[in-house]
Amino acid sequence: MKKRFSKYDKYILIMTLLLVVFYIFITDSKSLVKDPLYEEKYRAASIMKECSEKIKEEKVSRNIELGVEDINKTGLIGEEMNGITTTLGSIESKRTSTNPNFAAVIIDMLDDGGVKKGDYVAVSFSSSFPALNIATIVACQVMEVNPIIITSVGASTWGGNNLEFTYLDMEEYLFNEGLIKNKTIVVSPGGSGDMGRDMNPDELNIILDRMRYYGKTILLEEDLESNIALRKDIYFRNSNRISCFINIGGNIVAFGDTTDSINASNGLIIDEFFNTSRKTGLVQFFSSKDVPVMNIINIKDLANEFGLAIDPSTPFIIGEGNVYYTYSYPLKTVFVVVIMSFCLLIILKRIRSNYED
């Protein structure tokens, strides 16, 4: 027997159509406005651009060739292969990462992770993405956040692997020039086992000696579990509360001796569950403590998410990208729609009561 379309059903249909119309109207009425952190993001990107220009000038003064791969002449693209190169990297991703607007992306993620002025953040850098490392330091600087930084020497192809001017040398140079206010405090070899087993030992030792001259502590620990434990001690030495863990690059200490990196989210990780064991790394450790994690490894996806160009061949423009903007909705209209919907529900309830009676 065919069910009769009741008067009550008609009211439900009318209300549904009205709500759909309201939703379409509100969606069409939204507008792009500057993000609340627009000024901070713009300032961070501007400082990042200045850092890049300074590094390029310093490379030129040292007669270090920028290389044909550095098509935008940023100074932040290294060599394809040498004694401290660890793994293969994507040149397109490396060039994408040199966009100074990534400093704004880092600020956006720090803010979404709930990091506030004065907080301490634990940072693990490889030297594979020198531009992103510097962008992170600059973002923390603008937000007045305290980064505790441990960096490994090893870099994938086209990373911070110029033997005479590694990423760590760039960082030291920028610090001495007063462009950045924080720098790496502990250095490890990186590469296989975080001991540089896949690197040229002579070239690696020359760089480690240079880091000692800079006053950095060298972390040499073959046992991975002990290595990670030492890093935890360093991170919590000056603060018993870490507000965020930032991982840039592919050092083994990030995910430990596991395959968790394959399925881990890219960018900001909040409320993502990982099993922890003796084999797991810093990402799983901090995540298990409900500490937000920034896992920055897939650069193209991150650029796409925040509206930044992928492997551009034109000059970077500060303030470009949807990372600087957010949608604004007509709040008065939304309020009216909510009230009207509430009233309609009350009316509908009464109609239903009368209908059932």
N, C-alpha and C positions, 0 to 999 in steps of 0.2 A: 504493500500500500504506500502510495506516494505521500511523503510528509508535506503538510500544508505550510507555506511560507507565512509565518505569523506576523502580526503587527509589531511584536517585540523584535523579531529578526530584522524588520525594516529599520527600526530605530538604531540597532547595532550597526547596520550597513551605513546609515547616514552618518553616524558618529565616526565610524572608521574612515569614511571618505573625507569628512571634515578634518580629521587629524592628519591624513595624508596631505591635504591641501596646505594645512598649517606647516607641516614639515617641509614641503617644497618651498613655501614662501620664506621660511626662516633660512633654509639652505641657500636660496638665491640671494638673500639679503646680506649674507656674510661678506666681509671685506678684509683685505690684507692690511695689516697695520704693523708697525715696528714692534719687534719682540721687546718685552720689558727689560731684557739684558742687551738691547741693541748697542748701547754705548760701550759696554764692556767688551762685547764681541768685536766691535769695530776697532777698538783700541788694541785688543790682543792681535788681531789680524795685521794691523798696521805695524806693531812691534815685530811680528813674525816676518813681515816683508822686509823690514830694516835689517833683521838678523840675516836673512838670505842674501841681501845685497852686500853686507859686511863680509860674509863668508866668501862670496864670489870675489870680492876685492882682495881678500887675503890669499885666496888660491892663486889669483893672477900674480900677486906680488911674490909668491913662493914658486912661481913658474910651474904650477900644477895645472895641467891641461883640463879644461872643463869637459871635453869629450863631445863627440857628435851626438851622443844619446841625450845629452842635456839640452834639448832643443829650445827650451825657454831660458837657458843660461842662468839657472838659479844657483849653481854652485853646490847643490845638494844631491847631485847624482854622482856616484862613485865609479869604480872600475868594474868591468865585467868579471874578471877573475884574477886572483892573486893569492898570496899565502895566508891571508886571514878571511878568505871567502869560504863560507860554510855550505851553503845550499843554493839551488837555483831560485831566482826571483823573477818576477814579471817587470819588465822595463816600463810597461804601461802603468802598472800600479805604482811604481817608484815615481814616475813623472806626475801622476795624479796626486800623490801625497805631498808634492812640493807646493801645492796651492796654499797660500798663507791663510785662506779662509778656514782651513782645518782648525786653526786656533779657536775660532768661533764655535766649531763643532764640539771641541773638547769642553768649552765653557757650557754649552748646552747640555752635554751629558753629565757634567759635574753637578749642574743645577738640578737636573732630573733625578740624580742620585741622592739629592738632599745634602750635598756638601756645602758647608757654610764657611764664612770668614773665620780664620783662625784654626780650622780643622787640620788634622794631619791625614795625608793620604800616602799609602805605600805604592811605590812605583818600581816596575821591573821593565827595563829597556834592553832589547838587543840593539845592535848598531845597524840593523837592516833598514830602518826608516828614520834617518837623521832628521828629516823635516818634521815628522810627527813627534819625535822626541822633543825637539825644540818647541814645537807648538804646544805641547803639554806643559812644559816648564813655563812658557809665557802665559798660558791660560791660568795656571795656578797663581802666577805672580799677579795678574790682574784681579783675580778673585781673592787675593790675600790668603791663599791656602798654602800649607806647609808640605811640600813633597819630600819624602824620604826615598832617595833614588839609588838603585843598584843597577849597574849597566854592564853588559857583556861586550867584549871586544869584537867577537865574530859577527860577520854580516853576510847576508845573501848577496847575490850578484847585483851590482849597481847601487849597493847601500853605502854606508859610511866607512868604506874600506880602502881609501887612499892611505898607503902605508905611512907617509910623512904627515898626513893631516886626517886622521881618523875622525869618526863622529865625536869621540871623547876629546880630541884636540880642538874640534870646532866648539864644543861646549865650553871648554876651558878658555878659549879665545873670547867668546861672547861674554863670559862671566867677567874676565879681566877688562873688557871694553865697557862694562857696566850696562849691557843690554839685557842680561838676565841676572836674577838675584839668587837663583838656586842652581845647584849642580850636583853631579854624581858624587856620592861619598864612598861607595864601595864598587870595585871593579872585579869581574870574573872573566875568564877566558872566553866562555861561550863555546859554541860548536858542540862536537860530540862529547856527551857526558858533562857538559859545562867545563871541560878541561882542555878544550882545544885539540883533541886528539887527531882531528882531521885537518889541522892547520899547520903551517910551517913553523916549527918550534923556535927557530932563530928569529924570525920576524915577529912572532908573538911575544917572545921574551924582551925584545927591544921595546915594544910598545908597553908591556907591563912595567918595565923599568922606567919608562917615561911617565907612566901613571904614578909610580912611587915618588918620582921627583915632584909631581904636582901635589903630593901629600895625600893621595888616595890609599885606602886600605885595599889590599888584594885578597880576594877570596879564592882559595885553592882547596877544594874538597872533592875527592873522587866519589865518595859515597853519597848518592843522590839524596837519601833521607836526611843525612847529616847536613848536607848543603842547604836543603830547604829549611831545616831547623835553625841553622845559623842565620839565614835571611829573616826568619820570623823574629829572632832575638834582636836583630838590627832594627827592624821596623818598629818594634815595641820598646826600644831602648829609651826614647824620649817622650813617649806617650803611651798610655795604656788603652787608648781608644783610637782606632784607625777608621776613618769615615768612608774610605773607598780604596779599592785595590785597582791599579791601572797596569795592564799588561800590553806592551807594544812589541810585536815581533814574535819569533818562535823559539825562545829559549826553553829548554827542556824542563826547567823548574816551574814553568807556568802550569802545565797540566801533569807533570811528573811522568812516570812510566806507565801511561794509560793511553787509551784512544778517545778520551772524552773531548778532545779538541775537535774531532770530526763533526760532532753533533752540537757543540756549544754554540750559543748565539753569538753573533757579531755585534760589537758595540756594547751598549749598556746591558748588563745582566742583573736582573732583580728577581728574586723569588724563583730561581731556577735550581732544581734539586740535583745535587751530585752525591754519589756515594763516596765516602772517604776511607782511605786505608793507608798503609805504609807506602804505597806506590803513588798516591795522588800528590798533586802539586799545590801551588799557592792559590790558583783559581778556586779549586774545590775547597781548600781550607777556609778562605775568606767567605766564600759563598755559604758554607755550612754555618758560619757565625753571623749570618744575615747582614754581611757587609756587601754593599753594591760593588760589582766588578765591571770594569771597562776592559773588554777584550777586543783589542784593535788589531785585526790581522787581514780581513778582507776589505781592502781599500776601495775597490770599485763599487762594491755594494754600499759601503758607507757614503761614498760620494753621491751615489744615486739617491740614497735616502734623504740627504740634506741638500739636494739640488745643486751640487758642484759638478763642474765639467769633468768628464773622464778623458784622460790623456790629451789635454788641450794643446794646441800649437799656437795659441794666441796669448798675449800678456794677461796675467791675472788681474782682476779688478776687485779691490777691497770692498766688502759690503755686498758682493754678488752671491746669490744663493738663497734658497728659502729658509736657511738656518737663521737668517736675520729677521724673519717675519713670522707672524702668527695670524690666525683668523679671528676676527672680531664679529660677534653676533649681536643683533639688536636686542639687548637684554629686556627692554620694556615690552617688546613684542613677545619674547619668550615667556615673560612673567604673565602677560595677559592670556597666552595660550594655555599655560599651566592652570591658571584659575578657571578658564573656560572649560578645560578638560575635566577638572575636578567637579565643576557644577554639572556638566553633562553626565558624569558618572552618578551623581546624586539623583539627577532626574531619571536616568536610566534605571537605577535601582528602584525608585518609586513606581515607575511604569511596570517594571517586572513584578513588583509586589501586587499591584492592582490586577495585572494580567493573571497571576497565579490564583488571586482571590476569585 
